[in-house]
Amino acid sequence: MRLLLTSLVVALLALGAGTAAADPGLVIGDGAPLAPGTSLPAQMGCEEPATTPAAGPGVTGTAWERDPEGHQPWAVSSTVTIAADAAPGPVKVTATCGEQRLETTITVADTGAGTTWRVLGAAALLLVIVAVMVLLRRRRARA
């Protein structure tokens, strides 16, 4: 019985053994929203020699590189940059490994820069209105 059980375990382990193929995948960041102007590392599982850099609306990537020492030959790395004027919200980023197209979604953070300028513009307009009202009252008082 032990011999049969041992043979069965060895057979199952032998079936599961072998060369593990790379599971292509595109990973950029950790899922947290990214501020415009940010550069961060990207990784892709790819054994194919032909690749295209990661790209999307407002997102550019450098050419994929393999580890120069030959570690993890199935992995390539790159740097992805979010444009300073990238629109906030989800952005679909794509790259290719050989003929396979890989994609992931990153989120560009809303930094509120547009809100700041709107508030400053409104404050300046309010200041001009108040100044005109003060000047008009002074003219009426003199007359």
NUTI-791127 format. One record per residue (C-alpha): residue number from 0; x, y, z. Coordinates in Angstrom, 2 decimals. Example, Ala and Ser with C-alpha at 12.3 -4.5 7.8 and 13.67 -1.06 7.14 Angstrom:
2
+-----+---------+---------+---------+
:  nr :       x :       y :       z :
+-----+---------+---------+---------+
:   0 :   12.30 :   -4.50 :    7.80 :
:   1 :   13.67 :   -1.06 :    7.14 :
+-----+---------+---------+---------+
// end
This chain:
143
+-----+---------+---------+---------+
:  nr :       x :       y :       z :
+-----+---------+---------+---------+
:   0 :    0.00 :    0.00 :    0.00 :
:   1 :    2.83 :    2.39 :    0.88 :
:   2 :    4.57 :    1.61 :   -2.38 :
:   3 :    1.42 :    2.34 :   -4.35 :
:   4 :    0.84 :    5.61 :   -2.49 :
:   5 :    4.47 :    6.66 :   -2.92 :
:   6 :    4.35 :    5.83 :   -6.63 :
:   7 :    1.18 :    7.86 :   -7.03 :
:   8 :    2.71 :   10.91 :   -5.28 :
:   9 :    5.87 :   10.68 :   -7.39 :
:  10 :    3.79 :   10.41 :  -10.58 :
:  11 :    1.73 :   13.47 :   -9.66 :
:  12 :    4.86 :   15.46 :   -8.85 :
:  13 :    6.41 :   14.43 :  -12.15 :
:  14 :    3.34 :   15.61 :  -14.05 :
:  15 :    3.49 :   18.99 :  -12.33 :
:  16 :    7.22 :   19.39 :  -12.94 :
:  17 :    8.71 :   20.75 :  -16.10 :
:  18 :    9.63 :   24.05 :  -17.59 :
:  19 :    7.46 :   26.87 :  -16.32 :
:  20 :    6.51 :   29.25 :  -19.11 :
:  21 :    6.32 :   32.93 :  -18.33 :
:  22 :    2.83 :   34.16 :  -17.65 :
:  23 :    2.77 :   37.41 :  -19.61 :
:  24 :    1.49 :   40.27 :  -17.53 :
:  25 :    1.95 :   44.02 :  -17.37 :
:  26 :    2.45 :   45.58 :  -13.93 :
:  27 :    2.72 :   49.33 :  -13.37 :
:  28 :    2.73 :   50.70 :   -9.82 :
:  29 :    0.80 :   49.25 :   -6.92 :
:  30 :   -2.73 :   50.32 :   -7.84 :
:  31 :   -2.62 :   53.64 :   -5.96 :
:  32 :   -3.52 :   56.79 :   -7.93 :
:  33 :   -0.48 :   58.37 :   -9.61 :
:  34 :    0.18 :   62.11 :   -9.71 :
:  35 :    0.78 :   63.75 :  -13.10 :
:  36 :    4.52 :   64.09 :  -13.78 :
:  37 :    5.33 :   60.86 :  -11.90 :
:  38 :    7.83 :   58.32 :  -13.23 :
:  39 :    7.71 :   54.79 :  -11.90 :
:  40 :    8.98 :   51.30 :  -12.70 :
:  41 :    7.01 :   48.89 :  -14.86 :
:  42 :    7.48 :   45.16 :  -15.30 :
:  43 :    6.27 :   42.67 :  -17.85 :
:  44 :    6.60 :   38.90 :  -18.06 :
:  45 :    7.88 :   38.31 :  -21.59 :
:  46 :   10.33 :   35.86 :  -23.11 :
:  47 :    9.81 :   37.13 :  -26.66 :
:  48 :   12.54 :   39.34 :  -28.14 :
:  49 :   10.05 :   41.71 :  -29.79 :
:  50 :    8.32 :   44.15 :  -27.44 :
:  51 :    6.76 :   47.59 :  -27.65 :
:  52 :    6.97 :   50.15 :  -24.83 :
:  53 :    4.01 :   50.73 :  -22.55 :
:  54 :    1.84 :   53.61 :  -23.76 :
:  55 :   -1.56 :   55.17 :  -23.22 :
:  56 :   -3.21 :   58.61 :  -23.24 :
:  57 :   -0.75 :   60.82 :  -21.33 :
:  58 :    1.51 :   57.86 :  -20.52 :
:  59 :    4.83 :   56.93 :  -22.15 :
:  60 :    7.26 :   54.15 :  -21.40 :
:  61 :   10.92 :   53.58 :  -22.16 :
:  62 :   12.09 :   50.54 :  -24.10 :
:  63 :   11.88 :   47.25 :  -22.21 :
:  64 :   15.18 :   45.94 :  -20.82 :
:  65 :   16.23 :   42.55 :  -19.55 :
:  66 :   18.43 :   42.04 :  -16.49 :
:  67 :   22.00 :   42.39 :  -17.76 :
:  68 :   23.15 :   39.56 :  -15.49 :
:  69 :   20.58 :   37.16 :  -16.93 :
:  70 :   18.42 :   36.87 :  -13.80 :
:  71 :   14.75 :   36.22 :  -14.49 :
:  72 :   15.11 :   35.89 :  -18.27 :
:  73 :   11.32 :   35.89 :  -18.61 :
:  74 :   11.00 :   39.42 :  -17.17 :
:  75 :   11.60 :   42.82 :  -18.70 :
:  76 :   11.52 :   46.21 :  -16.98 :
:  77 :   10.93 :   49.78 :  -18.05 :
:  78 :   10.15 :   53.23 :  -16.71 :
:  79 :    6.70 :   54.71 :  -17.27 :
:  80 :    6.07 :   58.46 :  -17.05 :
:  81 :    2.71 :   60.13 :  -16.51 :
:  82 :    2.57 :   63.43 :  -18.44 :
:  83 :    2.35 :   66.58 :  -16.34 :
:  84 :   -0.87 :   67.54 :  -18.15 :
:  85 :   -2.46 :   64.05 :  -18.00 :
:  86 :   -6.18 :   64.11 :  -17.32 :
:  87 :   -7.24 :   62.62 :  -13.99 :
:  88 :   -9.03 :   59.28 :  -13.99 :
:  89 :   -8.46 :   55.75 :  -15.28 :
:  90 :   -6.02 :   55.31 :  -18.19 :
:  91 :   -5.64 :   52.10 :  -20.19 :
:  92 :   -1.96 :   51.34 :  -20.82 :
:  93 :   -0.88 :   48.75 :  -23.39 :
:  94 :    2.37 :   47.02 :  -24.39 :
:  95 :    3.18 :   44.02 :  -26.54 :
:  96 :    5.18 :   40.88 :  -25.95 :
:  97 :    5.80 :   39.34 :  -29.35 :
:  98 :    2.33 :   39.16 :  -30.94 :
:  99 :    0.48 :   39.32 :  -27.61 :
: 100 :   -1.03 :   42.62 :  -26.52 :
: 101 :   -1.01 :   43.20 :  -22.77 :
: 102 :   -2.92 :   45.91 :  -20.96 :
: 103 :   -3.49 :   47.29 :  -17.52 :
: 104 :   -5.32 :   50.28 :  -16.12 :
: 105 :   -3.69 :   52.93 :  -13.97 :
: 106 :   -5.40 :   55.84 :  -12.26 :
: 107 :   -4.09 :   59.37 :  -12.68 :
: 108 :   -4.75 :   61.32 :   -9.48 :
: 109 :   -6.69 :   64.57 :   -9.45 :
: 110 :   -4.18 :   66.96 :   -7.94 :
: 111 :   -6.71 :   69.78 :   -7.71 :
: 112 :   -4.43 :   72.17 :   -9.62 :
: 113 :   -7.35 :   73.30 :  -11.78 :
: 114 :   -9.44 :   73.95 :   -8.69 :
: 115 :   -6.74 :   76.17 :   -7.21 :
: 116 :   -6.61 :   78.36 :  -10.31 :
: 117 :  -10.41 :   78.62 :  -10.39 :
: 118 :  -10.48 :   79.73 :   -6.75 :
: 119 :   -7.70 :   82.29 :   -7.33 :
: 120 :   -9.47 :   83.57 :  -10.45 :
: 121 :  -12.75 :   83.95 :   -8.57 :
: 122 :  -10.99 :   85.75 :   -5.70 :
: 123 :   -9.32 :   88.17 :   -8.15 :
: 124 :  -12.65 :   88.87 :   -9.84 :
: 125 :  -14.30 :   89.51 :   -6.48 :
: 126 :  -11.46 :   91.89 :   -5.53 :
: 127 :  -11.93 :   93.85 :   -8.77 :
: 128 :  -15.70 :   94.12 :   -8.18 :
: 129 :  -15.18 :   95.38 :   -4.61 :
: 130 :  -12.58 :   97.92 :   -5.79 :
: 131 :  -14.96 :   99.25 :   -8.47 :
: 132 :  -17.77 :   99.54 :   -5.91 :
: 133 :  -15.51 :  101.49 :   -3.50 :
: 134 :  -14.39 :  103.84 :   -6.28 :
: 135 :  -17.99 :  104.45 :   -7.37 :
: 136 :  -19.06 :  105.26 :   -3.79 :
: 137 :  -16.19 :  107.76 :   -3.42 :
: 138 :  -17.20 :  109.50 :   -6.65 :
: 139 :  -20.81 :  109.78 :   -5.50 :
: 140 :  -19.71 :  111.10 :   -2.10 :
: 141 :  -17.66 :  113.88 :   -3.79 :
: 142 :  -20.45 :  114.91 :   -6.06 :
+-----+---------+---------+---------+
// end
